Amino acid sequence: MSRRSGILEFAVLGLLRESPMHGYELRKRLNTSLGVFRAFSYGTLYPCLKTLVANGWLIEESGSAPEDALAAPLAGRRAKIVYRLTAEGKDHFEELLSQTGPDAYEDEHFAARFAFFGQTSRDVRMRVLEGRRSRLEERLEKMRASLARTRERLDDYTLELQRHGMESVEREVRWLNELIESERAGRDIKGSASEGSAQQDSTSGETGGLPRHRDSTRPDPSDDTAT
């Protein structure tokens, strides 16, 4: 299994733990609410869903997902396939949530893990945050060393780009420090990282800062085109 497909399976299981969904809604949530998968197609999602069904972690049902329950049925409209998490799938997702190995600190995987921190125990959150911070501190040290070696050979624009990259990593480290401090103090993270609300733009995929995972469970009132 590739790293990206593993992240996708993790995110699908996490979303379906909240509520059964059909493929369109899953794709929309992955592309928008989580902010992790910006450009992937149904050709990527549906093989993933089929694999999860074959593993016994999901079941397929014909009918309407909860967000469609009040919609008037259309004559001749084919029933949607709704994907529901099984008990085995829930257990598997909880097992994945408890893992804190090196993959959890990488850019895209960290973003997906962070999006489900509301379902993650505090000790696991701490290990992931501290691991991510350590990974970025190592990255920052290498960036500084590289810049020191090559500064005289770089033109102004390339030098500015490298500085921008370093500043982005430094901002995320400060953001992580605030989150770790809040976790240790047992405080709610809301507002604890005001300066870092857009920290991960360059270093952790397309997270755009602090994922609002709870709010993502609400249907998007501006989109009534789900089919």
C-alpha positions in Angstrom: 0.0 0.0 0.0 1.4 3.4 -0.9 1.7 6.1 1.7 -0.9 8.3 0.0 -3.5 5.5 -0.3 -2.9 4.7 3.4 -3.7 8.3 4.3 -6.8 8.2 2.1 -8.1 5.1 3.8 -7.5 6.6 7.2 -9.4 9.8 6.3 -12.3 7.8 4.7 -12.7 5.7 7.8 -12.6 8.7 10.0 -15.3 10.6 8.1 -17.5 7.5 8.0 -17.1 7.1 11.7 -19.1 10.4 12.0 -21.9 9.4 9.6 -22.6 7.1 6.6 -22.0 8.9 3.3 -22.2 8.3 -0.4 -19.2 8.7 -2.7 -19.9 12.3 -3.7 -20.2 13.6 -0.2 -17.0 11.8 0.8 -15.1 13.3 -2.1 -16.4 16.8 -1.2 -15.5 16.4 2.4 -12.0 15.1 1.6 -11.4 18.0 -0.9 -12.8 20.8 1.3 -13.5 20.1 4.9 -10.3 18.2 5.7 -8.2 20.3 3.4 -5.8 17.4 2.9 -6.7 16.0 -0.6 -7.0 18.8 -3.0 -6.8 17.0 -6.3 -7.9 13.5 -6.5 -10.7 11.9 -8.5 -13.4 9.3 -8.2 -10.9 7.0 -9.9 -8.8 7.2 -6.7 -11.6 7.2 -4.2 -13.7 4.3 -5.4 -10.9 1.7 -5.5 -10.1 2.8 -2.0 -13.8 2.2 -1.0 -13.8 -1.2 -2.7 -10.7 -2.2 -0.7 -12.3 -1.1 2.5 -15.4 -3.0 1.8 -13.4 -6.1 0.8 -11.6 -5.9 4.1 -14.8 -5.9 6.0 -14.4 -2.3 7.3 -17.2 -0.8 5.3 -20.5 -2.1 3.9 -22.4 -0.8 0.9 -26.1 0.1 1.3 -28.7 1.3 -1.2 -30.5 4.4 -0.1 -30.0 7.9 1.0 -27.3 9.2 3.2 -28.5 11.2 6.3 -28.0 14.5 4.6 -30.4 13.4 1.8 -33.1 12.1 4.1 -35.4 15.2 3.7 -34.9 15.5 -0.1 -37.9 14.7 -2.2 -37.3 11.5 -4.3 -37.1 11.9 -8.0 -38.9 9.6 -10.3 -36.6 7.1 -12.0 -33.6 8.2 -10.0 -31.3 5.4 -9.1 -30.6 4.9 -5.4 -27.2 6.0 -4.3 -24.7 3.7 -2.7 -24.1 4.7 0.9 -21.0 3.6 2.7 -21.3 2.7 6.4 -18.5 1.9 8.9 -18.7 -1.6 10.4 -17.7 -2.5 13.9 -14.5 -4.0 12.6 -13.9 -0.8 10.6 -14.4 1.3 13.8 -11.9 -0.9 15.7 -9.4 -0.6 12.8 -9.7 3.2 12.7 -9.2 3.4 16.5 -6.1 1.3 16.1 -4.8 3.7 13.4 -5.6 6.6 15.6 -3.3 5.2 18.3 -0.3 4.8 16.1 2.4 7.4 16.5 5.2 6.2 14.3 7.3 8.4 12.0 4.7 8.5 9.2 2.4 10.5 11.5 4.9 13.3 11.5 5.2 13.7 7.7 3.5 16.7 6.0 0.3 15.2 4.5 -0.1 12.4 7.0 0.2 14.8 9.9 -2.5 17.0 8.4 -4.9 14.1 8.2 -4.1 12.9 11.7 -4.6 16.5 13.0 -8.0 16.7 11.4 -9.1 13.8 13.6 -7.5 15.0 16.9 -11.0 15.4 18.3 -11.3 11.6 18.3 -7.7 11.0 19.5 -6.6 10.5 23.1 -4.5 13.3 24.7 -1.4 11.1 25.1 -1.4 10.2 21.5 -2.0 13.8 20.4 1.0 14.8 22.5 3.3 12.2 20.9 2.2 13.2 17.4 2.7 16.9 18.1 6.1 16.4 19.7 7.2 14.1 16.9 6.0 16.6 14.3 7.9 19.4 16.1 11.1 17.3 16.3 10.8 16.5 12.5 10.4 20.2 11.7 13.3 21.2 13.9 15.5 18.8 12.1 14.3 20.1 8.7 14.9 23.7 9.9 18.5 22.9 10.9 19.2 21.4 7.5 17.7 24.4 5.8 19.9 26.8 7.7 23.0 24.7 7.1 22.2 24.6 3.4 21.6 28.3 3.2 24.9 29.1 5.0 26.8 26.9 2.5 25.1 28.3 -0.7 24.2 31.9 0.2 27.0 33.5 -1.8 26.0 31.5 -5.0 22.3 32.3 -4.9 20.6 35.2 -6.7 18.3 37.4 -4.7 15.1 35.7 -5.7 16.3 32.2 -4.9 17.6 33.4 -1.6 14.3 35.0 -0.8 12.5 31.8 -1.6 14.7 29.9 0.8 14.2 32.4 3.5 10.4 32.2 3.0 10.6 28.4 3.3 12.5 28.7 6.6 10.1 31.3 8.0 7.2 29.0 7.2 8.8 26.1 9.1 9.7 28.5 12.0 6.1 29.6 12.2 4.8 26.1 12.3 7.2 25.2 15.1 5.9 28.1 17.1 2.4 27.0 16.4 3.2 23.4 17.6 4.8 24.8 20.7 1.6 26.6 21.6 -0.5 23.5 20.9 1.8 21.3 23.0 1.7 23.8 25.8 -2.1 23.8 25.7 -2.3 20.0 25.7 0.0 19.8 28.7 -2.1 22.4 30.5 -5.3 20.6 29.6 -6.7 23.7 27.8 -9.0 23.8 24.8 -7.0 24.5 21.7 -9.5 27.1 20.4 -7.7 30.4 20.3 -4.5 28.9 21.6 -2.7 29.3 18.3 -4.0 32.5 17.0 -0.7 33.4 15.5 -0.4 30.0 13.9 -3.8 29.7 12.4 -2.3 29.6 9.0 1.0 28.0 9.8 1.0 24.8 7.7 0.6 26.4 4.3 4.1 25.5 3.1 5.1 22.6 5.4 2.2 20.3 5.9 0.3 20.1 2.6 -2.7 22.3 2.1 -4.0 22.4 5.7 -4.4 26.1 5.9 -3.8 26.0 9.7 -6.1 24.7 12.4 -8.6 22.2 10.9 -12.1 22.7 12.3 -13.0 19.1 12.4 -16.2 19.4 14.5 -17.6 22.1 12.2 -16.9 19.9 9.2 -19.7 17.6 10.2 -22.3 20.2 9.3 -23.7 20.1 5.8 -22.7 22.8 3.4 -25.8 25.0 2.9 -24.3 26.5 -0.2 -24.1 23.2 -2.0 -27.4 21.5 -2.8 -26.1 19.7 -5.9 -25.0 16.5 -4.2 -26.1 13.5 -6.3 
